[in-house]
């Protein structure tokens, strides 16, 4: 029997790899190999976050993970901002990817940045937060954390995070990779 494609889970902005702590064990319990990506500057030690950390940095993080762990035939799962990341990874590591899954995620077209896709009120909020953070660093407020359904207890750890966006060329990667967009999903917590 052929092994199922490994799942590589990538979190969104204002989050960290631990965002997947409730999901990964369930997927593993169902027999899937699960790899959770850590993104530069967005984990519990935000000291790596500098003005030079951008979307390209996070794309390189995931491409390096795929190469380091010798992963192929993977299903890349991106939540929220990570839709931008998995799209970029598909451009740089298309031979390692079987499928892209966008979970409540940004799905860019050729040349779009996250700011091109986000609704105007969210763009305005992000611009204001960036201005307050020296032009590049955005400190999440409780309202933004609630948009992603995160627990209040994580606020202190996540408040050190930041987010930047930049456009990139996706014209060659997306036409050859199957994509799935999920706008909501349920995780069964007990067997009835």
N, C-alpha and C positions, 0 to 999 in steps of 0.2 A: 504494500500500500504506500502510495506517495505521501510524503509529509505535507501538511498544509503550509501555505506561505506564511513566513514570519510576519508578525504585525509590529510595525515601528510606530509608536505613539509620540506625538509631538504636541506640547502644550501651547497655549496662547499667551498673549501679552499679559503682564501683571500676574503671571502664574509661574509655577515651577514644575519640575518633573513629578513632584509629589502629588500634583493635581490628579494623576492617574492611579493613585494608591488604592482607590476603591474599585476601579475598573480592571486593572491588570490581573489581579488574582482570580477574578471571575473568568477572564479569557484563558488564563493558564489552566484553571480548573476544568475548562472545556477542551483542554488538550492543545491549545495554541502556544506557539513560542512567541513571547512578548518581549520587546526591547523598548525601553522608555528613554527617549533622548533628553539630555541635559543641554541647555542653551547658555552660552557665554553671557554672564552678567545678569541672568534671570534666576539663578538658583539661590540657595540660602545664603551664600557668601557673595553678595553683590559687589565686592571689591573689584571684580573683573569688569564691571560696567564702566566704560569710559565713553567719551564722545565719539570714538572710532568704532564702537560696536553698533552694527546696523544689520539690516536684513541679510546682506551678503555674508556677514559673520555667522549668522544662524544657519544659513544654507550650507556653509562650509562645515559647521559643527555636525550636521546630519550626514553630509557626504562622507566626512571622515569616519563617522560611526559605522556607516555601511561598509566602508573599506576595511576598517580595523577589525570589525566582527565578521568580515567576509560574508556579508548578507547579500543574497540575491533572490529574485522572485518575490520581493517584499511587497506588502501592502502598507503604504504610508498613510497614516491617519493623522490629519491635522485639525486641531480645534482653533477656531477663531482666527487670530493673527497667523497661526501656523498654516493656514491655507496658502498664504503668501510663501511660506517656507517650503512646503511640499511641492508647490509649483516650480520654485527655483531649483529644488533638488532634482526634479524630473528633467530639467534642462542639463544638469551636470552629471547625472548618474542614471540615465534612462535605461541602460542595460541591466541594472539591478532591480528595477521596479516593475511589478506586475500590475499594480492598481493604485490609484489615488482615492482616498476617502476624505471628504470635506465635512466636518461635523460643526454645524453652526459657524462656518468659516468663510473667510474672504476668498473669493474665486476670481483671480485677476485674469484679464484678457491681455493681449500683447501690449506692453508698454505702460500698464497701469500700476500705480502705487496703491498702498492701502488707503491713503488719503483720497484717492480718486473714487474709491468704492464705498467708503463709509458714508452714512447719512450726514447731512450738513450739521445737525446739532452735535453729533459725536466729533466731527472734524473740528468744530469750533471749540469744544471742550478740550480736545487734545492740543490744539494750538495754544489755548490759554495755559494749560498745564506745562507745555514745553517752554513758554515764555517765563513762567514762574520758576522753571528748572534750568535757567541759563541758556535757553534756546534749544535744548536737546533732551534733557532728562525730564520724564513725566512721573510725578509722584501720584499713584492712584489714590483717589478718594473713596470713601465708603460707597458712594453711588456707583462708581465704575466697578468696584468689586462685586456689588450686588448684581450687576448686569451679567456677570459670569457665574453667579450662584455660589460664590466662595464663602467659606465660613469666616465670621468676624475674627476668630482666633488667629487667622493667618495674616491679618492686616499688618502687624508689626514687621513680619518677615518680608512681605511683598512690597511694603512701602519703599524699600531700597531699590526696587526694580525700575527699569525705564524701557522706553520703546522708541525706535526710529523707523522710518519707512523710506524706501527708495524704489524707483521703477526699474524693471528689467525685462529682457526679451524672453518671452515664453513661446514664441511662434513655432519653434521646432519641437518642443517637448510635449505639448498637450495633444497634438493631433494624433499621436501614436500611443497614448496611454489611456486605458479605460478610467473613467472618473465616476464617482458616486458622490452626490451631495445629500447629506442628512441634515434636516433642519431641527429635528428633535428625535429622541429615541428613549426607550424605557429599558432599565436594567432590572430584571426580576431579582428581588432580594430574598425571597423564600419560595420554597416549593409548596404549592397548595395541594 
